[in-house]
Amino acid sequence: MARVVVDVMPKPEILDPQGQAVANALPRLGFDGVTTVRQGKHFELEVADDVDDATLAKIAETFLANPVIEDWVVRRVDA
Amino acid sequence: MARVVVDVMPKPEILDPQGQAVANALPRLGFDGVTTVRQGKHFELEVADDVDDATLAKIAETFLANPVIEDWVVRRVDA
């Protein structure tokens, strides 16, 4: 059993209203020094050992991310 | 300017319908071997160099995660 993490983020040119809202709220609430906040999705998968990287890439591209507006990174982590 | 990543995940005892939906859909669509999918949030922050770890921990706990139902990890990454 392997653990796989997929991080999905809006592409840089895509607006990110959720991240923007956090970034705007922080100074009002006394936290200065945070210039940018971008919010994306974080998936943790448990997969059988025989699932290869090509399959993982396909799963990420097809089900976890929207390739039109999002970038994503797939990485295996130690269990 | 430092880059900080905060990953927020539902606690293990909390149901995760979004992750469940992905996990259930995969075998139907021809991808076997994925046993668990959990979905959380991934934040990328750019912060000034004088923002210390205690402040980052406070920001994550207060604004990015809901401590009642979520776990979170704060880490600095190389720019």
N, CA and C atoms of all chains as a GROMACS GRO file, in nm:
protein
  474
    1MET      N    1   0.084  -0.120   0.000
    1MET     CA    2   0.000   0.000   0.000
    1MET      C    3   0.088   0.125   0.000
    2ALA      N    4   0.067   0.212  -0.096
    2ALA     CA    5   0.147   0.334  -0.107
    2ALA      C    6   0.060   0.456  -0.081
    3ARG      N    7   0.120   0.559  -0.027
    3ARG     CA    8   0.046   0.684  -0.010
    3ARG      C    9   0.088   0.784  -0.116
    4VAL      N   10  -0.012   0.850  -0.171
    4VAL     CA   11   0.012   0.945  -0.279
    4VAL      C   12  -0.058   1.075  -0.243
    5VAL      N   13   0.011   1.184  -0.265
    5VAL     CA   14  -0.048   1.316  -0.240
    5VAL      C   15  -0.060   1.390  -0.373
    6VAL      N   16  -0.174   1.450  -0.397
    6VAL     CA   17  -0.194   1.532  -0.516
    6VAL      C   18  -0.237   1.672  -0.470
    7ASP      N   19  -0.158   1.772  -0.506
    7ASP     CA   20  -0.193   1.910  -0.475
    7ASP      C   21  -0.241   1.978  -0.602
    8VAL      N   22  -0.357   2.038  -0.594
    8VAL     CA   23  -0.419   2.102  -0.710
    8VAL      C   24  -0.434   2.251  -0.679
    9MET      N   25  -0.381   2.335  -0.765
    9MET     CA   26  -0.388   2.480  -0.742
    9MET      C   27  -0.444   2.550  -0.865
   10PRO      N   28  -0.518   2.660  -0.844
   10PRO     CA   29  -0.560   2.740  -0.960
   10PRO      C   30  -0.436   2.792  -1.033
   11LYS      N   31  -0.440   2.791  -1.165
   11LYS     CA   32  -0.328   2.846  -1.242
   11LYS      C   33  -0.305   2.992  -1.204
   12PRO      N   34  -0.181   3.039  -1.218
   12PRO     CA   35  -0.150   3.177  -1.174
   12PRO      C   36  -0.240   3.283  -1.236
   13GLU      N   37  -0.282   3.262  -1.362
   13GLU     CA   38  -0.363   3.365  -1.428
   13GLU      C   39  -0.511   3.355  -1.391
   14ILE      N   40  -0.548   3.256  -1.313
   14ILE     CA   41  -0.687   3.239  -1.273
   14ILE      C   42  -0.711   3.311  -1.140
   15LEU      N   43  -0.819   3.387  -1.133
   15LEU     CA   44  -0.853   3.453  -1.007
   15LEU      C   45  -0.882   3.349  -0.902
   16ASP      N   46  -0.857   3.385  -0.776
   16ASP     CA   47  -0.876   3.291  -0.666
   16ASP      C   48  -0.946   3.366  -0.553
   17PRO      N   49  -1.079   3.380  -0.563
   17PRO     CA   50  -1.151   3.463  -0.467
   17PRO      C   51  -1.138   3.413  -0.323
   18GLN      N   52  -1.129   3.281  -0.302
   18GLN     CA   53  -1.117   3.232  -0.165
   18GLN      C   54  -0.985   3.274  -0.103
   19GLY      N   55  -0.877   3.253  -0.180
   19GLY     CA   56  -0.745   3.294  -0.130
   19GLY      C   57  -0.739   3.444  -0.108
   20GLN      N   58  -0.797   3.518  -0.203
   20GLN     CA   59  -0.802   3.664  -0.192
   20GLN      C   60  -0.873   3.709  -0.065
   21ALA      N   61  -0.982   3.642  -0.034
   21ALA     CA   62  -1.058   3.679   0.085
   21ALA      C   63  -0.975   3.660   0.211
   22VAL      N   64  -0.901   3.552   0.217
   22VAL     CA   65  -0.814   3.530   0.333
   22VAL      C   66  -0.706   3.637   0.339
   23ALA      N   67  -0.643   3.662   0.224
   23ALA     CA   68  -0.535   3.761   0.220
   23ALA      C   69  -0.584   3.899   0.264
   24ASN      N   70  -0.706   3.935   0.224
   24ASN     CA   71  -0.760   4.065   0.261
   24ASN      C   72  -0.800   4.072   0.407
   25ALA      N   73  -0.842   3.960   0.462
   25ALA     CA   74  -0.889   3.959   0.601
   25ALA      C   75  -0.774   3.969   0.701
   26LEU      N   76  -0.659   3.912   0.667
   26LEU     CA   77  -0.551   3.901   0.765
   26LEU      C   78  -0.506   4.036   0.822
   27PRO      N   79  -0.477   4.138   0.739
   27PRO     CA   80  -0.434   4.265   0.798
   27PRO      C   81  -0.540   4.328   0.887
   28ARG      N   82  -0.666   4.316   0.847
   28ARG     CA   83  -0.775   4.371   0.930
   28ARG      C   84  -0.774   4.309   1.068
   29LEU      N   85  -0.728   4.185   1.077
   29LEU     CA   86  -0.734   4.112   1.203
   29LEU      C   87  -0.601   4.109   1.275
   30GLY      N   88  -0.509   4.192   1.228
   30GLY     CA   89  -0.387   4.210   1.305
   30GLY      C   90  -0.268   4.129   1.257
   31PHE      N   91  -0.283   4.057   1.146
   31PHE     CA   92  -0.168   3.981   1.095
   31PHE      C   93  -0.113   4.049   0.971
   32ASP      N   94   0.002   4.114   0.988
   32ASP     CA   95   0.063   4.181   0.875
   32ASP      C   96   0.172   4.092   0.815
   33GLY      N   97   0.210   4.122   0.693
   33GLY     CA   98   0.325   4.054   0.634
   33GLY      C   99   0.289   3.940   0.541
   34VAL      N  100   0.161   3.906   0.531
   34VAL     CA  101   0.121   3.803   0.436
   34VAL      C  102   0.077   3.871   0.308
   35THR      N  103   0.153   3.852   0.201
   35THR     CA  104   0.125   3.928   0.080
   35THR      C  105   0.031   3.854  -0.016
   36THR      N  106   0.043   3.724  -0.022
   36THR     CA  107  -0.040   3.647  -0.115
   36THR      C  108  -0.091   3.521  -0.048
   37VAL      N  109  -0.216   3.487  -0.076
   37VAL     CA  110  -0.271   3.357  -0.034
   37VAL      C  111  -0.340   3.297  -0.155
   38ARG      N  112  -0.304   3.175  -0.190
   38ARG     CA  113  -0.374   3.101  -0.296
   38ARG      C  114  -0.429   2.975  -0.234
   39GLN      N  115  -0.554   2.944  -0.267
   39GLN     CA  116  -0.615   2.826  -0.209
   39GLN      C  117  -0.639   2.720  -0.315
   40GLY      N  118  -0.598   2.599  -0.286
   40GLY     CA  119  -0.622   2.488  -0.377
   40GLY      C  120  -0.672   2.368  -0.300
   41LYS      N  121  -0.658   2.252  -0.362
   41LYS     CA  122  -0.706   2.128  -0.302
   41LYS      C  123  -0.590   2.034  -0.275
   42HIS      N  124  -0.605   1.955  -0.172
   42HIS     CA  125  -0.501   1.861  -0.131
   42HIS      C  126  -0.567   1.724  -0.119
   43PHE      N  127  -0.524   1.629  -0.200
   43PHE     CA  128  -0.580   1.494  -0.194
   43PHE      C  129  -0.478   1.397  -0.138
   44GLU      N  130  -0.524   1.309  -0.050
   44GLU     CA  131  -0.438   1.200  -0.003
   44GLU      C  132  -0.502   1.068  -0.044
   45LEU      N  133  -0.428   0.990  -0.123
   45LEU     CA  134  -0.479   0.863  -0.174
   45LEU      C  135  -0.399   0.749  -0.115
   46GLU      N  136  -0.468   0.639  -0.088
   46GLU     CA  137  -0.396   0.514  -0.060
   46GLU      C  138  -0.419   0.423  -0.179
   47VAL      N  139  -0.309   0.379  -0.238
   47VAL     CA  140  -0.320   0.298  -0.361
   47VAL      C  141  -0.240   0.170  -0.344
   48ALA      N  142  -0.282   0.067  -0.417
   48ALA     CA  143  -0.209  -0.060  -0.417
   48ALA      C  144  -0.071  -0.039  -0.477
   49ASP      N  145   0.022  -0.126  -0.438
   49ASP     CA  146   0.161  -0.108  -0.481
   49ASP      C  147   0.179  -0.123  -0.632
   50ASP      N  148   0.084  -0.190  -0.698
   50ASP     CA  149   0.102  -0.212  -0.841
   50ASP      C  150   0.045  -0.099  -0.928
   51VAL      N  151  -0.003   0.007  -0.865
   51VAL     CA  152  -0.052   0.122  -0.942
   51VAL      C  153   0.069   0.206  -0.982
   52ASP      N  154   0.090   0.222  -1.112
   52ASP     CA  155   0.212   0.291  -1.155
   52ASP      C  156   0.191   0.442  -1.171
   53ASP      N  157   0.300   0.511  -1.195
   53ASP     CA  158   0.296   0.657  -1.201
   53ASP      C  159   0.209   0.708  -1.315
   54ALA      N  160   0.208   0.635  -1.427
   54ALA     CA  161   0.126   0.678  -1.540
   54ALA      C  162  -0.022   0.676  -1.503
   55THR      N  163  -0.063   0.572  -1.430
   55THR     CA  164  -0.202   0.564  -1.387
   55THR      C  165  -0.234   0.677  -1.290
   56LEU      N  166  -0.144   0.703  -1.198
   56LEU     CA  167  -0.166   0.812  -1.102
   56LEU      C  168  -0.178   0.945  -1.175
   57ALA      N  169  -0.093   0.967  -1.274
   57ALA     CA  170  -0.098   1.092  -1.349
   57ALA      C  171  -0.233   1.106  -1.419
   58LYS      N  172  -0.283   0.995  -1.473
   58LYS     CA  173  -0.412   0.996  -1.543
   58LYS      C  174  -0.527   1.025  -1.446
   59ILE      N  175  -0.521   0.962  -1.327
   59ILE     CA  176  -0.625   0.985  -1.226
   59ILE      C  177  -0.626   1.133  -1.185
   60ALA      N  178  -0.507   1.187  -1.162
   60ALA     CA  179  -0.500   1.327  -1.118
   60ALA      C  180  -0.556   1.420  -1.224
   61GLU      N  181  -0.516   1.396  -1.349
   61GLU     CA  182  -0.557   1.485  -1.457
   61GLU      C  183  -0.707   1.474  -1.484
   62THR      N  184  -0.762   1.352  -1.470
   62THR     CA  185  -0.900   1.330  -1.512
   62THR      C  186  -1.000   1.360  -1.401
   63PHE      N  187  -0.964   1.324  -1.276
   63PHE     CA  188  -1.064   1.330  -1.169
   63PHE      C  189  -1.035   1.435  -1.064
   64LEU      N  190  -0.909   1.465  -1.043
   64LEU     CA  191  -0.878   1.551  -0.929
   64LEU      C  192  -0.857   1.696  -0.970
   65ALA      N  193  -0.811   1.717  -1.091
   65ALA     CA  194  -0.786   1.854  -1.136
   65ALA      C  195  -0.868   1.884  -1.261
   66ASN      N  196  -0.889   2.010  -1.285
   66ASN     CA  197  -0.946   2.059  -1.411
   66ASN      C  198  -0.831   2.123  -1.489
   67PRO      N  199  -0.779   2.054  -1.590
   67PRO     CA  200  -0.658   2.101  -1.658
   67PRO      C  201  -0.672   2.238  -1.723
   68VAL      N  202  -0.794   2.283  -1.745
   68VAL     CA  203  -0.813   2.414  -1.808
   68VAL      C  204  -0.774   2.527  -1.712
   69ILE      N  205  -0.806   2.509  -1.585
   69ILE     CA  206  -0.786   2.620  -1.491
   69ILE      C  207  -0.693   2.585  -1.375
   70GLU      N  208  -0.647   2.460  -1.369
   70GLU     CA  209  -0.568   2.422  -1.252
   70GLU      C  210  -0.437   2.354  -1.291
   71ASP      N  211  -0.337   2.375  -1.208
   71ASP     CA  212  -0.213   2.298  -1.214
   71ASP      C  213  -0.214   2.196  -1.101
   72TRP      N  214  -0.138   2.087  -1.117
   72TRP     CA  215  -0.136   1.987  -1.010
   72TRP      C  216  -0.001   1.917  -1.005
   73VAL      N  217   0.027   1.866  -0.887
   73VAL     CA  218   0.151   1.794  -0.862
   73VAL      C  219   0.116   1.663  -0.796
   74VAL      N  220   0.170   1.553  -0.848
   74VAL     CA  221   0.150   1.421  -0.788
   74VAL      C  222   0.280   1.379  -0.724
   75ARG      N  223   0.276   1.336  -0.599
   75ARG     CA  224   0.399   1.283  -0.538
   75ARG      C  225   0.366   1.169  -0.444
   76ARG      N  226   0.457   1.072  -0.441
   76ARG     CA  227   0.443   0.961  -0.347
   76ARG      C  228   0.509   1.000  -0.216
   77VAL      N  229   0.447   0.962  -0.106
   77VAL     CA  230   0.505   0.993   0.025
   77VAL      C  231   0.526   0.862   0.100
   78ASP      N  232   0.616   0.864   0.197
   78ASP     CA  233   0.640   0.745   0.278
   78ASP      C  234   0.520   0.721   0.366
   79ALA      N  235   0.482   0.596   0.379
   79ALA     CA  236   0.363   0.562   0.457
   79ALA      C  237   0.386   0.586   0.607
   80MET      N  238   1.119   3.747   0.129
   80MET     CA  239   0.988   3.687   0.104
   80MET      C  240   0.997   3.534   0.115
   81ALA      N  241   0.916   3.476   0.200
   81ALA     CA  242   0.921   3.331   0.219
   81ALA      C  243   0.791   3.268   0.169
   82ARG      N  244   0.802   3.145   0.124
   82ARG     CA  245   0.682   3.073   0.083
   82ARG      C  246   0.646   2.971   0.189
   83VAL      N  247   0.517   2.968   0.219
   83VAL     CA  248   0.466   2.880   0.324
   83VAL      C  249   0.350   2.800   0.267
   84VAL      N  250   0.348   2.671   0.296
   84VAL     CA  251   0.239   2.585   0.253
   84VAL      C  252   0.165   2.535   0.376
   85VAL      N  253   0.034   2.541   0.372
   85VAL     CA  254  -0.049   2.486   0.479
   85VAL      C  255  -0.144   2.384   0.417
   86ASP      N  256  -0.136   2.261   0.464
   86ASP     CA  257  -0.227   2.157   0.418
   86ASP      C  258  -0.328   2.129   0.529
   87VAL      N  259  -0.454   2.134   0.493
   87VAL     CA  260  -0.563   2.115   0.589
   87VAL      C  261  -0.644   1.993   0.548
   88MET      N  262  -0.658   1.897   0.639
   88MET     CA  263  -0.732   1.774   0.607
   88MET      C  264  -0.839   1.748   0.711
   89PRO      N  265  -0.953   1.690   0.669
   89PRO     CA  266  -1.052   1.648   0.768
   89PRO      C  267  -0.989   1.546   0.862
   90LYS      N  268  -1.020   1.556   0.991
   90LYS     CA  269  -0.969   1.458   1.087
   90LYS      C  270  -1.014   1.317   1.045
   91PRO      N  271  -0.936   1.216   1.084
   91PRO     CA  272  -0.969   1.079   1.038
   91PRO      C  273  -1.110   1.035   1.075
   92GLU      N  274  -1.162   1.081   1.188
   92GLU     CA  275  -1.295   1.035   1.231
   92GLU      C  276  -1.408   1.115   1.165
   93ILE      N  277  -1.372   1.214   1.085
   93ILE     CA  278  -1.473   1.296   1.018
   93ILE      C  279  -1.501   1.238   0.879
   94LEU      N  280  -1.628   1.224   0.846
   94LEU     CA  281  -1.664   1.178   0.712
   94LEU      C  282  -1.615   1.277   0.607
   95ASP      N  283  -1.586   1.226   0.490
   95ASP     CA  284  -1.532   1.311   0.383
   95ASP      C  285  -1.604   1.274   0.254
   96PRO      N  286  -1.725   1.327   0.235
   96PRO     CA  287  -1.806   1.287   0.120
   96PRO      C  288  -1.740   1.315  -0.015
   97GLN      N  289  -1.665   1.423  -0.026
   97GLN     CA  290  -1.600   1.453  -0.154
   97GLN      C  291  -1.496   1.347  -0.189
   98GLY      N  292  -1.411   1.315  -0.090
   98GLY     CA  293  -1.311   1.212  -0.113
   98GLY      C  294  -1.376   1.078  -0.143
   99GLN      N  295  -1.481   1.048  -0.068
   99GLN     CA  296  -1.555   0.923  -0.086
   99GLN      C  297  -1.611   0.913  -0.228
  100ALA      N  298  -1.664   1.022  -0.277
  100ALA     CA  299  -1.722   1.023  -0.412
  100ALA      C  300  -1.616   0.990  -0.516
  101VAL      N  301  -1.497   1.047  -0.500
  101VAL     CA  302  -1.389   1.017  -0.594
  101VAL      C  303  -1.349   0.870  -0.584
  102ALA      N  304  -1.334   0.822  -0.458
  102ALA     CA  305  -1.292   0.683  -0.438
  102ALA      C  306  -1.393   0.586  -0.499
  103ASN      N  307  -1.522   0.617  -0.488
  103ASN     CA  308  -1.625   0.529  -0.542
  103ASN      C  309  -1.632   0.535  -0.695
  104ALA      N  310  -1.600   0.650  -0.750
  104ALA     CA  311  -1.610   0.666  -0.896
  104ALA      C  312  -1.497   0.596  -0.969
  105LEU      N  313  -1.379   0.591  -0.909
  105LEU     CA  314  -1.261   0.541  -0.981
  105LEU      C  315  -1.277   0.398  -1.036
  106PRO      N  316  -1.322   0.299  -0.953
  106PRO     CA  317  -1.336   0.164  -1.009
  106PRO      C  318  -1.438   0.158  -1.122
  107ARG      N  319  -1.546   0.232  -1.110
  107ARG     CA  320  -1.647   0.236  -1.217
  107ARG      C  321  -1.587   0.282  -1.347
  108LEU      N  322  -1.486   0.366  -1.340
  108LEU     CA  323  -1.428   0.426  -1.460
  108LEU      C  324  -1.300   0.357  -1.502
  109GLY      N  325  -1.272   0.242  -1.442
  109GLY     CA  326  -1.162   0.162  -1.491
  109GLY      C  327  -1.031   0.175  -1.415
  110PHE      N  328  -1.032   0.252  -1.306
  110PHE     CA  329  -0.909   0.263  -1.228
  110PHE      C  330  -0.922   0.184  -1.099
  111ASP      N  331  -0.855   0.070  -1.095
  111ASP     CA  332  -0.860  -0.012  -0.974
  111ASP      C  333  -0.736   0.013  -0.890
  112GLY      N  334  -0.745  -0.026  -0.763
  112GLY     CA  335  -0.626  -0.021  -0.678
  112GLY      C  336  -0.619   0.100  -0.589
  113VAL      N  337  -0.713   0.195  -0.604
  113VAL     CA  338  -0.714   0.310  -0.514
  113VAL      C  339  -0.812   0.279  -0.401
  114THR      N  340  -0.762   0.263  -0.279
  114THR     CA  341  -0.849   0.219  -0.170
  114THR      C  342  -0.911   0.335  -0.092
  115THR      N  343  -0.837   0.443  -0.078
  115THR     CA  344  -0.888   0.556   0.000
  115THR      C  345  -0.855   0.687  -0.069
  116VAL      N  346  -0.949   0.779  -0.067
  116VAL     CA  347  -0.921   0.916  -0.111
  116VAL      C  348  -0.975   1.010  -0.004
  117ARG      N  349  -0.890   1.099   0.044
  117ARG     CA  350  -0.936   1.204   0.136
  117ARG      C  351  -0.906   1.338   0.071
  118GLN      N  352  -1.002   1.428   0.080
  118GLN     CA  353  -0.982   1.559   0.018
  118GLN      C  354  -0.973   1.668   0.122
  119GLY      N  355  -0.872   1.751   0.108
  119GLY     CA  356  -0.857   1.864   0.199
  119GLY      C  357  -0.821   1.988   0.120
  120LYS      N  358  -0.765   2.085   0.192
  120LYS     CA  359  -0.731   2.212   0.129
  120LYS      C  360  -0.581   2.234   0.132
  121HIS      N  361  -0.533   2.306   0.034
  121HIS     CA  362  -0.390   2.334   0.021
  121HIS      C  363  -0.375   2.484   0.001
  122PHE      N  364  -0.308   2.549   0.094
  122PHE     CA  365  -0.287   2.694   0.085
  122PHE      C  366  -0.141   2.722   0.057
  123GLU      N  367  -0.116   2.818  -0.031
  123GLU     CA  368   0.019   2.867  -0.053
  123GLU      C  369   0.022   3.015  -0.019
  124LEU      N  370   0.107   3.050   0.076
  124LEU     CA  371   0.117   3.188   0.123
  124LEU      C  372   0.254   3.244   0.088
  125GLU      N  373   0.256   3.372   0.055
  125GLU     CA  374   0.384   3.442   0.050
  125GLU      C  375   0.386   3.539   0.167
  126VAL      N  376   0.488   3.527   0.250
  126VAL     CA  377   0.493   3.608   0.371
  126VAL      C  378   0.627   3.679   0.379
  127ALA      N  379   0.626   3.792   0.448
  127ALA     CA  380   0.750   3.866   0.470
  127ALA      C  381   0.844   3.782   0.557
  128ASP      N  382   0.974   3.810   0.543
  128ASP     CA  383   1.072   3.728   0.613
  128ASP      C  384   1.064   3.742   0.765
  129ASP      N  385   1.004   3.850   0.813
  129ASP     CA  386   1.000   3.868   0.959
  129ASP      C  387   0.876   3.804   1.023
  130VAL      N  388   0.797   3.732   0.947
  130VAL     CA  389   0.683   3.661   1.005
  130VAL      C  390   0.733   3.530   1.066
  131ASP      N  391   0.716   3.513   1.196
  131ASP     CA  392   0.776   3.396   1.261
  131ASP      C  393   0.680   3.277   1.262
  132ASP      N  394   0.733   3.164   1.306
  132ASP     CA  395   0.654   3.040   1.301
  132ASP      C  396   0.531   3.046   1.391
  133ALA      N  397   0.543   3.116   1.505
  133ALA     CA  398   0.429   3.125   1.596
  133ALA      C  399   0.313   3.199   1.527
  134THR      N  400   0.346   3.304   1.453
  134THR     CA  401   0.242   3.379   1.382
  134THR      C  402   0.178   3.292   1.273
  135LEU      N  403   0.262   3.218   1.202
  135LEU     CA  404   0.209   3.130   1.098
  135LEU      C  405   0.116   3.024   1.158
  136ALA      N  406   0.157   2.970   1.272
  136ALA     CA  407   0.074   2.868   1.338
  136ALA      C  408  -0.061   2.926   1.377
  137LYS      N  409  -0.058   3.050   1.425
  137LYS     CA  410  -0.182   3.117   1.466
  137LYS      C  411  -0.273   3.143   1.344
  138ILE      N  412  -0.213   3.189   1.236
  138ILE     CA  413  -0.290   3.214   1.113
  138ILE      C  414  -0.355   3.086   1.064
  139ALA      N  415  -0.278   2.977   1.063
  139ALA     CA  416  -0.332   2.850   1.014
  139ALA      C  417  -0.447   2.803   1.102
  140GLU      N  418  -0.428   2.812   1.233
  140GLU     CA  419  -0.530   2.761   1.325
  140GLU      C  420  -0.656   2.846   1.321
  141THR      N  421  -0.638   2.977   1.302
  141THR     CA  422  -0.751   3.068   1.314
  141THR      C  423  -0.827   3.086   1.184
  142PHE      N  424  -0.753   3.092   1.071
  142PHE     CA  425  -0.818   3.130   0.945
  142PHE      C  426  -0.824   3.020   0.842
  143LEU      N  427  -0.728   2.930   0.846
  143LEU     CA  428  -0.720   2.834   0.736
  143LEU      C  429  -0.784   2.700   0.773
  144ALA      N  430  -0.782   2.665   0.901
  144ALA     CA  431  -0.837   2.536   0.942
  144ALA      C  432  -0.947   2.558   1.046
  145ASN      N  433  -1.033   2.460   1.055
  145ASN     CA  434  -1.130   2.454   1.164
  145ASN      C  435  -1.082   2.346   1.260
  146PRO      N  436  -1.026   2.387   1.375
  146PRO     CA  437  -0.961   2.290   1.464
  146PRO      C  438  -1.055   2.182   1.518
  147VAL      N  439  -1.185   2.205   1.511
  147VAL     CA  440  -1.279   2.106   1.561
  147VAL      C  441  -1.283   1.983   1.469
  148ILE      N  442  -1.274   2.007   1.340
  148ILE     CA  443  -1.293   1.895   1.247
  148ILE      C  444  -1.173   1.872   1.154
  149GLU      N  445  -1.070   1.956   1.165
  149GLU     CA  446  -0.960   1.945   1.069
  149GLU      C  447  -0.823   1.940   1.139
  150ASP      N  448  -0.732   1.868   1.077
  150ASP     CA  449  -0.591   1.873   1.113
  150ASP      C  450  -0.518   1.956   1.008
  151TRP      N  451  -0.404   2.013   1.047
  151TRP     CA  452  -0.331   2.093   0.949
  151TRP      C  453  -0.181   2.085   0.976
  152VAL      N  454  -0.107   2.110   0.870
  152VAL     CA  455   0.039   2.108   0.876
  152VAL      C  456   0.088   2.236   0.811
  153VAL      N  457   0.177   2.306   0.879
  153VAL     CA  458   0.238   2.427   0.825
  153VAL      C  459   0.383   2.395   0.791
  154ARG      N  460   0.426   2.428   0.670
  154ARG     CA  461   0.568   2.409   0.640
  154ARG      C  462   0.619   2.520   0.548
  155ARG      N  463   0.743   2.557   0.570
  155ARG     CA  464   0.806   2.655   0.482
  155ARG      C  465   0.870   2.582   0.366
  156VAL      N  466   0.860   2.639   0.248
  156VAL     CA  467   0.923   2.576   0.132
  156VAL      C  468   1.020   2.675   0.069
  157ASP      N  469   1.115   2.623  -0.006
  157ASP     CA  470   1.212   2.710  -0.073
  157ASP      C  471   1.142   2.787  -0.184
  158ALA      N  472   1.178   2.911  -0.196
  158ALA     CA  473   1.111   2.997  -0.294
  158ALA      C  474   1.150   2.957  -0.436
   0.00000   0.00000   0.00000
